[in-house]
Amino acid sequence: MTHIFARFLKDESGATAIEYGLIAALISVAIIGGATTLGGKLSTQFTNISSYLNLTKKS
């Protein structure tokens, strides 16, 4: 029984997959955060352009 437990403790075959999964999750969070910020700024910019075009159209 102790041999099985010792072998289990030495087994690192899933560690790499978990590390890659964590890296992918962190990259995803960064992309989502960046896209959210960029999306808000783009929305504001397009609203400003639309307002400007509507003002020049009325003149």
Contacts in CASP RR format, 6 or more apart in sequence:
PFRMAT RR
TARGET T0000
AUTHOR 0000-0000-0000
METHOD contacts of the structure
MODEL  1
MTHIFARFLKDESGATAIEYGLIAALISVAIIGGATTLGGKLSTQFTNIS
SYLNLTKKS
END
